């Protein structure tokens, strides 16, 4: 072999090594970008989940405010609690729906779909207590056990749902 072929051969080896290193770098960068986007999406889902959890507690506070208003015969307080409950229920539902609009795992979307009817039942029970509080404190108090039952049903499943949001789905290769 003459010197010219040796230099060309070394140049080709260098080119192959450079392409190999570049390819590995490109693959790793692509995976990192994908993982980053998945992390951002899961963070958004978790944030929406936490907002929904806050609304869960806020609705309970709205019902308690209505009960205090009924006990004190304060119609203004009951009206305020009714407005707040409507706003909190809307925020609750929107926070959960925001999760379904994110590119999250189908399992998470299914959990949200299972949760939405519980939220509706819970908010309806809260509205029933507030509506009853407008007329009679005793009638409102009589509806509290059902409201508490709905609160507990949603509360008992919420940590499980939030935990699943914290665990990113495994990448399939």
N, C-alpha and C positions, 0 to 999 in steps of 0.2 A: 504494500500500500504506500502510495506516495503521500507526501505532506498535505497536499490539497484535499484528499479524501479524508484524512484524519481530522483536519480542521472542520470540514463540512459535517463529518460524523459527530464531532463534539458539539457543533452548533445545533444539530438536530436533537441531540440528547438534551441540551440545555433548553431548547424550545419545548420538547415534550415535558420536561420537569416543570417549566414555567406554566404550561397549560394545565398540568395536573394540579399544581398548587393553586392556580387561579380557579379551577373548577371546584376544588374542595372549599376554597374560600367563598365562592358564589353559593354553593349548596348550604354552607353553614349560615351565611348571611340571610338567605331566603328562609331558612328554618327559624332563625332568630326573629326576623320580622314577623313571621306567622305567629310565633309564640307571644311576641309583644302585642300584636293586635288581639289575640285571644285573651291575654291578660287584661287589656283595656276593656274589652267586652264583658269579661267576668266581673271586673271592678264596677262597671256601670250597672250590671245586673244586681250585684250585691248592694250597691247604693240604693237602687230602686227597692230592693227587698227591705232594707233598713227603713226607708221612708214609709213603706207600707206597714211595717211593724209599728212605727210611731203613730200612724193613723189608726191602727187597731186600738192602741191605748187612748188616743185622743177621742175616739168615738165613745169609749167607756166614760171618759171624763165629761163628755157632752151629756150623756144620760144621767150621770150623777148630778151635774149642774141642774138639769131639769127636775130631778127629784128634790133637790134643795129648794128650787123655785116653787115647786108644788107645795112643799111643806110650809114655806114662808108666804104662800099665796102671792108670789111675784111673777106676774104674767110676762113682764119684760125679760126676766131671766130665762123663762121657759122658751120664749121666742128666740132669744139669743142662742140657746142651746140647740134649737131646731135648725137655725141657719148654720151654725158651726158643724153640726152633724152632717148636713147636706154637703158642705164644703169638704169635710174630712172624708166622707164616703167617696166623693168624686176623686179626690187625690189618691185615696187607697186603691181604687179601681185603675186609675191611670198609671200608678206606679207599677202595678202588676202587669198591665198591658204593655208597658214600656219594656218589660223583660222579654215578652214574647216577640217584640220587634227586633230584638238583638240577635245576632248570629250565635246563639247558645245551643247547647246540646238539646236534642229532641226530648230527652228525659226531663230537663228543666222546664221546657215549654209544657210538657204534660203535667208537671207538678203545679204550674201556674193555672192551667186549665182546671185541675182538680180543686184549686183553692178559690177560684172566682165564685162558684156557687155558695161556698161557705161564707164568703165575704158578703154576698147578697143577703143570705139568711140572717147573718149577724147585724147588718145595717138595718134590715127590715125590723128585726126585734128591737133595736134601739129606737127606731122611729115610732114603733108602737108604744113604747114606754113614754116617749116624749109627748105623743099625741094624747095618751091617757092622762098625762100630768097636767094638760091644759084644763081638764075638767075635774079631776078628782085625784088627790094624792094617794088615797088608798087603792084606787084602781091601778094607778101607775106602779105602786109597790107590789101589787099582785102579779104584775108582768115581769118583775125583776128576776125571779128564778129562771124563767125561760131565756131572758137576755144573758144572764150569767152562764147558763148552759151553752149558749152559742159562743160567748166569749171564751169559755174554757175549751170548747171544741176547736176553735181556731188557734188558741194559744198552745194547745198540746201538740198540734202538728207543725206550728211555725218553726221551732228550733230545728226540726228534721229538714224542713224545706230550706232554711237558711244554710244549714251545714252542707247540703248538696251543692249550693251555689258556691261555697268556698272551695270545693274540690273541683279543679278543672277536669274536663273529660280527657281520658287518655287518647293520645294520638295513635291512630292506626296506621301502620306502615306495611 
